[in-house]
Structures are given as C-alpha cells and as structure tokens.
C-alpha cells in the first residue's frame, strides 16, 4: 500500500489499515504512526491558510499491522491558531497521541534568525550507506540514508550522535509532491542519537517527540534532506536529544526534541 492510498483512506473513513512492511521491532515504525495522525489533523482542519506551527507526539504503546482507528478533536479554534488532538486506537486502547497547532501568518515587528546553520556534507552518492545484508528493520526499506559521520549504530562508540542525508527511497515510492505527513515519516527514520554507543543491538524506543515546523516544505518526495542529531543527556535508561532537518538549499525545515527509552 502506498502512502497516498493510506492518506486517501484517512480522508474518507475513521478506520484505516496500517500496512505491512513498516515494522520496527515489536511495533510499526513510529514515524508512520505520526504521519497518519498528522494527515488526520490536516484533513479535519481543512484550512490552507493555517500551516503547522508545532506538534507533539506521545507513543503510548506498540502499533501493529492491521486495523486502526483515528479520532480527532479540535481543542480550540481561534482567529490565528487552531489546536487539534488526534488519537490512534487499536484493540480499544489508545496507542499514540498527536497534538498539533496550526496558525495563520501574522504581521510582527519581531524578526530573529538564529537557527542552527546547515552543515556541509559531501553529495549523498559519495557517502556511506549501510549495506542491505545488515538486515535493518523493514521500515528502513522505505528510505535512503547516507552517513556523513561514520558513528554508526551499535558500534561501541565512545560518543553519541551522527548526521547525514535522507530521502524516501525511489524504488519504494513514486515521486510526487511532498506532503506535511511525509515530513513526520522521514524526520523520525534516523535512530536515536545514543545508538552508536550500544555494544550490541538492543531496543531504544521513542517515548515523546516534539517537532517545530520552521519553513514550509515545497519539495518532491525524492528530494534529499540533511539531518543532524545532538544528545543532551542520557542516564537511568532514558535519553533526551534534539535534531534538525534542512533541505538541499540549506533552509531549516524543522527542529525536534525527543525523549527515548533506552534498553542497553
């Protein structure tokens, strides 16, 4: 099932089918769960004058392939900002929650541009790609990741964090206009920043994820994006990190902060 087909289901009905081929350990890839909830929010708000400002996702429990129910409630609709909550249900239990705020552009004398500047990477084709024989989770089949920093997962590194290029894999997804829900899917594909410090493969699950949307996406699905993650703190089985996503023209598209449950 293509993402476009999945998005079309969301526009037409409350119950959808979480597709196979997106597994990540014992759950569906969290970026896909976030994407379908974001698409539900966009459909319900249905106001092109209001763009996403920020969103927060809580991954309550594991999402499985098969039937899922999406419910939405507009928490407040003001002149400038609309805030919505979307819940993903399976087995009569909430498995994921998204709260998002959409707003219209407003006149303001305050202008600050202190965002993180995009790093310089070699072209994607010149950078390392983890070989297929390493048997990554199925969700990675949908994306191409090129590592600008060879601080690879489960390499017993003495430091966290990495950076590189990413895009939807052309062999899995036809090129089309990039949608807001696609942003949620691609931004979450990189593993947690502490994963290079793991000595062996072990779970590391996103608990909460907050995304601030900076520059509206005006891209095609096969376009490349730059990614960088910075771990702020890790102890007692949890880590906190922030990450950035830029386009090929070095415009900051989005920033994220994430809390991760670490099982190593």
C-alpha positions in Angstrom: 0.0 0.0 0.0 1.4 3.4 -1.0 1.3 6.4 1.4 -1.0 8.1 -1.0 -3.5 5.2 -0.7 -3.2 5.3 3.1 -3.7 9.1 3.2 -6.8 8.7 1.0 -8.3 6.2 3.5 -7.8 8.8 6.2 -9.7 11.4 4.2 -12.7 9.0 3.8 -13.1 7.0 6.9 -12.3 6.6 10.6 -10.9 3.1 10.4 -7.7 2.6 8.4 -5.4 -0.3 7.6 -1.8 0.0 9.0 0.2 -1.6 6.1 2.7 -4.4 6.3 6.4 -3.7 5.5 6.9 -0.9 8.1 7.9 -2.9 11.1 10.4 -1.7 13.7 11.0 -4.3 16.4 7.7 -5.2 18.0 5.8 -2.2 16.6 5.0 -0.3 13.4 7.6 2.4 12.7 6.7 5.4 14.9 7.2 7.9 12.0 4.4 6.2 10.1 2.1 6.4 13.1 2.9 10.1 13.4 2.4 10.6 9.7 -1.2 9.1 9.7 -2.1 11.1 12.7 -0.8 14.3 11.1 -2.7 13.5 7.9 -5.9 13.1 10.0 -5.2 16.6 11.6 -4.7 18.2 8.1 -8.0 16.6 6.9 -10.0 17.7 9.9 -8.7 21.3 10.0 -9.0 21.7 6.2 -7.7 25.3 6.1 -4.9 26.0 3.7 -4.3 29.4 5.3 -3.2 27.7 8.5 0.2 26.0 8.5 1.7 23.7 11.1 3.5 25.5 13.8 4.4 22.7 16.2 3.3 19.2 17.1 3.9 16.8 20.0 3.6 13.0 19.7 3.4 10.5 22.6 4.0 6.9 21.7 1.8 5.2 24.3 2.0 1.6 23.2 3.1 -0.6 20.2 1.1 -0.1 17.0 0.6 -3.3 14.9 -0.2 -4.0 11.3 -3.9 -4.1 10.5 -7.0 -2.2 11.6 -6.5 1.1 13.4 -9.0 3.8 14.3 -8.2 7.5 14.1 -10.2 10.0 16.2 -9.7 13.8 16.3 -10.9 16.6 18.5 -10.3 20.3 17.9 -9.3 21.6 21.3 -9.6 25.2 20.4 -10.2 27.2 17.2 -9.1 30.8 17.4 -8.7 33.5 14.8 -5.0 32.8 14.4 -4.4 29.3 15.8 -6.2 26.0 15.8 -5.1 23.2 18.1 -6.2 19.6 17.5 -5.7 16.3 19.2 -5.6 13.0 17.2 -5.5 9.6 18.8 -4.6 6.3 17.1 -6.5 3.3 18.6 -6.0 -0.4 18.4 -7.7 -3.1 20.4 -9.9 -0.5 22.1 -6.8 1.2 23.6 -5.0 4.4 22.7 -1.6 3.6 21.2 -0.4 7.0 20.1 -1.5 10.6 20.6 -0.7 13.7 18.5 -1.4 17.3 19.5 -0.7 19.9 16.8 -1.2 23.7 16.5 -1.8 25.3 13.1 -1.7 29.0 12.6 -2.0 31.8 10.0 0.9 34.1 9.3 0.6 37.3 11.3 2.2 40.8 11.0 5.0 41.2 13.5 7.9 43.6 14.0 9.9 40.8 15.7 12.3 39.0 13.4 15.0 36.7 14.8 17.1 34.3 12.7 19.4 32.4 15.0 18.6 28.9 13.9 21.3 26.3 13.5 23.1 26.6 10.2 23.1 23.7 7.9 26.3 21.6 7.8 28.3 21.0 4.7 28.2 17.4 3.6 29.7 15.6 0.6 27.0 14.7 -2.0 24.8 11.7 -1.0 26.3 9.4 -3.6 29.8 9.9 -2.1 28.8 8.9 1.4 28.4 5.6 3.2 25.2 3.6 3.1 24.6 0.6 5.5 24.7 -2.5 3.3 21.5 -4.5 2.9 23.0 -7.6 4.4 22.9 -5.9 7.8 19.2 -6.7 7.9 17.8 -3.4 9.2 14.2 -3.2 10.4 11.7 -3.3 7.5 10.8 0.4 7.8 14.3 1.4 6.6 13.5 -0.2 3.2 11.3 2.9 2.5 14.2 5.4 2.9 17.8 6.1 1.8 20.2 7.2 4.5 23.7 8.3 3.7 26.0 8.8 6.7 28.2 11.9 6.7 29.5 10.9 10.1 30.5 7.2 10.4 29.4 7.0 14.0 27.2 4.0 13.2 24.6 2.3 15.4 25.8 -0.5 17.7 29.5 0.2 17.1 30.5 0.6 20.8 31.4 4.2 20.1 32.6 6.4 23.0 30.3 9.2 21.8 26.7 9.6 20.6 25.2 11.4 17.6 25.6 11.4 13.8 24.5 13.3 10.7 23.8 12.7 7.0 21.4 12.8 4.1 18.0 11.1 3.9 15.1 10.8 1.4 12.2 8.5 0.5 13.6 5.5 -1.5 12.8 5.9 -5.2 12.4 2.1 -5.5 9.6 2.1 -2.9 7.8 5.4 -3.5 6.9 7.2 -6.7 7.9 10.8 -7.0 5.2 13.3 -6.2 4.6 16.5 -4.2 5.9 16.2 -0.7 3.1 16.5 1.9 3.2 17.5 5.6 2.5 13.9 6.7 5.6 12.8 4.8 7.7 15.2 6.9 6.7 13.2 10.0 7.6 10.0 8.3 11.1 11.0 7.1 12.1 13.0 10.1 11.8 10.1 12.5 13.7 7.5 10.4 17.1 8.1 11.9 17.8 6.1 15.0 18.2 7.7 18.5 21.5 9.6 18.9 22.8 7.2 21.6 22.6 4.1 19.4 26.3 4.3 18.3 27.2 3.7 22.0 25.4 0.4 22.1 27.7 -2.6 22.1 25.1 -4.9 20.6 21.7 -4.5 19.0 19.1 -3.6 21.7 15.8 -1.7 21.7 15.6 2.1 22.0 12.0 3.4 21.8 10.8 6.9 21.3 8.6 8.0 24.2 7.8 11.6 23.3 8.6 13.6 20.2 8.0 17.3 19.6 8.5 18.9 16.2 8.6 22.6 15.4 7.9 23.4 11.8 10.1 26.3 10.5 10.0 26.6 6.7 7.1 25.1 4.8 8.0 22.1 2.7 7.9 22.8 -1.0 9.6 19.7 -2.3 9.2 16.5 -4.2 9.2 13.1 -2.4 12.5 12.1 -3.9 14.4 15.2 -2.7 17.2 14.8 -0.3 17.3 16.4 3.2 20.1 16.9 5.7 19.8 15.6 9.2 21.8 16.1 12.4 21.1 14.9 16.0 22.6 16.1 19.3 22.1 14.2 22.5 21.7 16.5 25.5 21.5 13.9 28.3 21.4 10.2 28.8 21.1 8.3 32.1 18.9 5.9 34.1 17.6 4.2 30.9 16.4 7.4 29.1 18.0 9.9 26.7 17.0 13.3 25.6 18.1 14.7 22.2 17.3 17.4 19.7 17.6 17.2 15.9 17.4 19.3 12.8 16.2 18.8 9.2 17.4 21.0 6.3 16.6 20.9 2.6 19.3 20.9 -0.2 19.2 24.7 -0.2 20.2 24.7 3.5 16.8 26.0 4.6 15.9 24.8 8.1 12.7 22.8 7.6 12.1 21.5 11.1 13.5 21.1 14.6 12.7 18.2 17.0 13.2 17.2 20.6 12.8 13.6 21.7 12.8 11.5 24.8 13.9 7.9 24.2 13.6 4.8 26.4 17.0 3.0 26.3 17.3 -0.7 26.9 21.1 -1.0 26.9 
